[in-house]
Amino acid sequence: MRQMLTALGLSLAICSGPLLAQEVAERTVTNGDATIAYSLRGEGPLVVIIASTGRSAGELAPVADRLAERGYSVALPEPRGIGGSVGPMEGVSFHDFGNDFAEVIRAEGGRAIVVGHAYGQWIAKTIASDHPEMTDGIVLLAGGAKSWPKELSDAITTINDPASSREEKLAGLKLAFFTEENDPEPWLEGWHQDVTVSQRAARKATDQADWWAGGTAPILDLQAGSDPFRPESSRMEVKDEFGDRVTVKVIDGASHALPAAKPVETADAIADWADALLGRN
């Protein structure tokens, strides 16, 4: 729940559990014809978190609050088509989306650790490739393997489709995003079909070689233990390709919606790695 404190231009993010409420500033930047809205909380080195396919960054607030507790400034930028973020959504590429969020980094000091959840990992890699001077490191948060069963992509299509029944959406969420121990119902809402269509088209329009390596930035490959997009056989896939740049961490008890199911564990894993990377231990 967020209560807007209009007079101060701030909002207060209220989270359950052990997370403390954090004061949140709402800001915007521009990238050409695009305007990107983002929230900012905490003080310290900047962490930018990019949401997964067709989802709002706002749902990552519990992760951001915990990172703020750990001494980080955290920006949650919305992708084009969600909230106050607007701009061309056709004829665009990963580079356009990456430049959107690079403007957030520029506005908040010029350097950041960039975290991308699922689809967002590709945009994080793009930022690191296109703007190495801005990128201290990247976190692949529940990033998929090099390949996965088509049924998982089909499930995302079904969940995004307003014509799908509640039962069909729940089945898709259970298949692709949540374990039996985690409640998928909060994710019945919050899907933006037009954003998903735009993001998928941008992937096809972008040469994979442009972004795949993520430049030369250090990488935290933060996996969910029960993620069908990342089976156990693929655990070392990123490290095998990119070597000592990569640290692998697995959080058990969660599927592809890792930050929703395990926000504290997710944030602590990111903060522990970032502390070591930035020499804050």
C-alpha positions as CSV (number, residue, x, y, z in Angstrom):
1,M,0.0,0.0,0.0
2,R,1.3,3.5,-0.8
3,Q,0.0,6.6,0.8
4,M,0.8,9.8,-1.1
5,L,2.1,12.7,0.9
6,T,1.2,15.3,-1.7
7,A,2.4,18.3,0.2
8,L,6.0,17.0,0.4
9,G,6.0,15.4,-3.1
10,L,6.7,12.1,-1.5
11,S,5.0,8.8,-1.0
12,L,5.3,6.3,1.8
13,A,5.7,2.7,0.7
14,I,4.1,0.4,3.4
15,C,5.3,-3.2,3.3
16,S,4.3,-6.1,5.5
17,G,6.7,-8.4,7.4
18,P,10.2,-7.3,8.5
19,L,10.6,-4.6,5.9
20,L,10.4,-1.0,7.2
21,A,8.5,1.8,5.4
22,Q,10.6,3.9,3.2
23,E,10.1,7.4,2.0
24,V,9.7,7.4,-1.8
25,A,10.3,10.2,-4.2
26,E,8.6,10.1,-7.6
27,R,10.6,11.5,-10.5
28,T,10.8,11.5,-14.3
29,V,13.5,11.8,-17.0
30,T,13.3,12.1,-20.8
31,N,15.0,10.1,-23.5
32,G,14.1,11.6,-26.9
33,D,10.4,11.2,-27.3
34,A,10.0,9.1,-24.3
35,T,9.3,10.1,-20.7
36,I,10.3,7.6,-18.0
37,A,8.7,7.7,-14.6
38,Y,10.5,6.2,-11.6
39,S,10.4,6.0,-7.9
40,L,13.5,6.5,-5.7
41,R,14.2,5.5,-2.1
42,G,17.1,5.1,0.2
43,E,20.6,6.5,0.4
44,G,23.9,5.0,-0.8
45,P,25.2,3.5,-4.1
46,L,22.5,3.3,-6.7
47,V,20.6,0.1,-7.7
48,V,18.2,0.2,-10.6
49,I,15.7,-2.6,-10.9
50,I,14.0,-3.4,-14.2
51,A,10.7,-5.4,-14.1
52,S,9.8,-8.5,-16.0
53,T,7.7,-8.9,-19.2
54,G,4.6,-6.7,-19.1
55,R,4.9,-6.0,-15.4
56,S,5.2,-2.8,-13.4
57,A,8.3,-2.0,-11.4
58,G,6.1,-1.0,-8.5
59,E,5.6,-4.6,-7.5
60,L,9.4,-4.7,-6.7
61,A,8.9,-2.2,-3.8
62,P,9.5,-4.8,-1.1
63,V,12.8,-5.7,-2.6
64,A,13.7,-2.0,-3.0
65,D,12.7,-1.3,0.6
66,R,15.0,-4.0,1.9
67,L,17.9,-2.8,-0.3
68,A,17.3,0.7,1.2
69,E,17.6,-0.8,4.6
70,R,20.9,-2.3,3.6
71,G,22.2,1.1,2.6
72,Y,21.4,1.5,-1.0
73,S,19.5,4.1,-3.1
74,V,17.0,2.2,-5.3
75,A,15.3,3.4,-8.5
76,L,12.3,1.5,-9.9
77,P,11.7,2.8,-13.5
78,E,8.5,1.9,-15.2
79,P,8.8,0.7,-18.8
80,R,7.1,2.5,-21.6
81,G,3.3,2.0,-21.4
82,I,3.0,1.7,-17.7
83,G,2.2,4.5,-15.2
84,G,3.8,7.8,-16.1
85,S,6.2,6.2,-18.6
86,V,5.2,7.0,-22.2
87,G,6.9,6.9,-25.6
88,P,7.0,5.1,-28.9
89,M,6.3,1.4,-28.4
90,E,6.6,0.3,-32.1
91,G,9.8,0.2,-34.1
92,V,11.9,0.2,-31.0
93,S,14.7,-2.0,-29.7
94,F,16.5,-3.1,-26.6
95,H,18.8,-0.1,-27.1
96,D,15.9,2.3,-26.8
97,F,14.6,0.7,-23.6
98,G,18.2,0.5,-22.2
99,N,18.7,4.2,-23.0
100,D,15.4,5.0,-21.1
101,F,16.8,3.6,-17.9
102,A,20.3,4.9,-18.6
103,E,18.8,8.4,-18.3
104,V,17.6,7.4,-14.8
105,I,21.1,6.4,-13.9
106,R,22.5,9.6,-15.3
107,A,20.0,11.7,-13.3
108,E,20.9,9.9,-10.1
109,G,24.7,10.2,-10.2
110,G,25.8,8.4,-13.3
111,R,26.7,4.9,-12.0
112,A,24.6,2.0,-10.8
113,I,24.2,-1.7,-10.3
114,V,21.5,-2.7,-12.7
115,V,19.1,-5.6,-11.8
116,G,16.8,-7.1,-14.3
117,H,14.0,-9.5,-13.4
118,A,13.4,-12.2,-16.0
119,Y,13.0,-10.3,-19.3
120,G,14.5,-7.3,-17.5
121,Q,17.9,-9.1,-17.4
122,W,18.2,-8.6,-21.2
123,I,17.7,-4.9,-20.8
124,A,20.2,-4.8,-17.9
125,K,22.7,-6.5,-20.2
126,T,22.0,-4.0,-22.9
127,I,22.7,-1.1,-20.5
128,A,26.0,-2.7,-19.5
129,S,26.9,-3.2,-23.2
130,D,25.9,0.3,-24.4
131,H,26.9,2.2,-21.2
132,P,29.8,0.4,-19.5
133,E,30.9,3.7,-17.8
134,M,27.5,3.7,-16.0
135,T,27.4,0.1,-14.9
136,D,29.2,-1.2,-11.8
137,G,27.6,-4.6,-12.2
138,I,24.5,-6.4,-13.3
139,V,22.2,-8.9,-11.6
140,L,20.3,-11.5,-13.7
141,L,17.3,-12.0,-11.4
142,A,15.5,-15.2,-12.2
143,G,16.9,-15.0,-15.7
144,G,16.0,-17.8,-18.1
145,A,18.3,-20.3,-19.6
146,K,19.5,-20.1,-23.2
147,S,16.4,-21.9,-24.2
148,W,13.2,-23.1,-22.5
149,P,10.0,-25.1,-23.4
150,K,7.6,-23.2,-25.7
151,E,4.8,-23.9,-23.2
152,L,6.3,-21.4,-20.8
153,S,6.2,-18.6,-23.4
154,D,2.7,-19.6,-24.3
155,A,1.7,-19.4,-20.6
156,I,2.8,-15.8,-20.5
157,T,0.7,-15.1,-23.6
158,T,-2.3,-16.7,-22.0
159,I,-1.8,-14.8,-18.7
160,N,-1.6,-11.5,-20.6
161,D,-4.7,-12.1,-22.7
162,P,-7.8,-10.3,-21.2
163,A,-9.9,-13.0,-22.9
164,S,-8.3,-15.8,-20.8
165,S,-10.4,-17.1,-18.0
166,R,-9.3,-16.9,-14.4
167,E,-8.6,-20.6,-14.3
168,E,-6.5,-20.4,-17.4
169,K,-4.4,-17.5,-16.0
170,L,-3.9,-19.4,-12.7
171,A,-2.8,-22.5,-14.5
172,G,-0.3,-20.4,-16.4
173,L,1.0,-18.7,-13.3
174,K,1.4,-22.0,-11.5
175,L,3.2,-23.5,-14.5
176,A,5.6,-20.6,-15.2
177,F,5.9,-18.4,-12.1
178,F,5.0,-19.9,-8.8
179,T,5.6,-23.0,-6.7
180,E,2.8,-24.8,-4.9
181,E,4.0,-23.1,-1.7
182,N,3.6,-19.6,-3.2
183,D,0.3,-17.8,-3.8
184,P,-0.1,-16.8,-7.5
185,E,-3.3,-14.9,-7.1
186,P,-1.7,-11.4,-6.7
187,W,-0.3,-11.8,-10.2
188,L,-3.7,-12.4,-11.8
189,E,-3.7,-8.6,-12.2
190,G,-1.0,-6.2,-13.2
191,W,-0.3,-7.5,-16.7
192,H,0.0,-5.0,-19.6
193,Q,-0.6,-6.8,-22.9
194,D,0.5,-3.9,-25.1
195,V,3.7,-3.6,-23.2
196,T,4.4,-7.3,-23.6
197,V,3.8,-7.1,-27.3
198,S,6.1,-4.1,-27.6
199,Q,8.8,-5.8,-25.5
200,R,8.7,-9.0,-27.5
201,A,8.9,-7.1,-30.8
202,A,11.9,-5.2,-29.5
203,R,13.7,-8.4,-28.8
204,K,13.2,-9.6,-32.3
205,A,14.4,-6.2,-33.6
206,T,17.6,-6.3,-31.7
207,D,20.7,-8.2,-32.7
208,Q,21.5,-10.5,-29.8
209,A,25.2,-10.1,-30.3
210,D,24.8,-6.4,-29.3
211,W,23.8,-7.1,-25.7
212,W,24.3,-10.8,-24.9
213,A,27.6,-10.5,-23.0
214,G,26.6,-7.5,-20.9
215,G,29.8,-5.7,-21.8
216,T,32.5,-6.7,-19.3
217,A,30.5,-5.9,-16.1
218,P,30.6,-8.3,-13.1
219,I,27.5,-10.5,-13.0
220,L,25.4,-11.9,-10.2
221,D,23.4,-14.8,-11.6
222,L,20.6,-15.0,-9.0
223,Q,18.5,-18.0,-9.7
224,A,15.3,-19.5,-8.2
225,G,15.6,-23.1,-7.2
226,S,12.3,-24.2,-8.8
227,D,12.3,-22.0,-11.9
228,P,11.2,-23.9,-15.0
229,F,12.9,-21.3,-17.1
230,R,16.1,-22.2,-15.4
231,P,16.3,-25.9,-14.7
232,E,19.1,-27.4,-12.6
233,S,20.9,-28.6,-15.7
234,S,21.5,-24.9,-16.6
235,R,22.8,-23.7,-13.2
236,M,26.3,-23.0,-14.4
237,E,25.4,-21.9,-18.0
238,V,26.3,-18.2,-17.5
239,K,29.4,-18.9,-15.5
240,D,30.6,-21.4,-18.0
241,E,30.3,-18.8,-20.8
242,F,31.6,-15.7,-19.0
243,G,33.9,-17.2,-16.4
244,D,35.1,-15.3,-13.3
245,R,32.9,-12.3,-14.1
246,V,30.0,-14.4,-12.8
247,T,28.8,-15.3,-9.3
248,V,26.1,-17.9,-9.0
249,K,23.5,-17.8,-6.2
250,V,20.4,-20.0,-5.9
251,I,17.4,-19.2,-3.6
252,D,15.3,-22.2,-2.9
253,G,11.5,-22.3,-2.5
254,A,10.6,-20.0,-5.4
255,S,10.0,-20.1,-9.1
256,H,10.3,-17.5,-11.8
257,A,8.5,-14.8,-9.8
258,L,11.4,-15.0,-7.3
259,P,11.3,-11.3,-6.1
260,A,7.6,-11.7,-5.4
261,A,7.9,-14.9,-3.5
262,K,11.2,-14.1,-1.6
263,P,11.7,-10.4,-1.5
264,V,13.9,-10.3,1.6
265,E,16.1,-13.2,0.5
266,T,16.4,-11.6,-3.0
267,A,17.4,-8.2,-1.7
268,D,19.9,-9.6,0.8
269,A,21.5,-11.7,-1.9
270,I,21.9,-8.6,-4.1
271,A,23.2,-6.5,-1.2
272,D,25.7,-9.1,-0.1
273,W,27.1,-9.4,-3.6
274,A,27.1,-5.6,-4.1
275,D,28.8,-5.0,-0.8
276,A,31.6,-7.2,-1.8
277,L,31.8,-5.8,-5.3
278,L,31.9,-2.2,-4.1
279,G,34.2,-2.9,-1.1
280,R,31.6,-2.1,1.5
281,N,32.2,-5.1,3.7
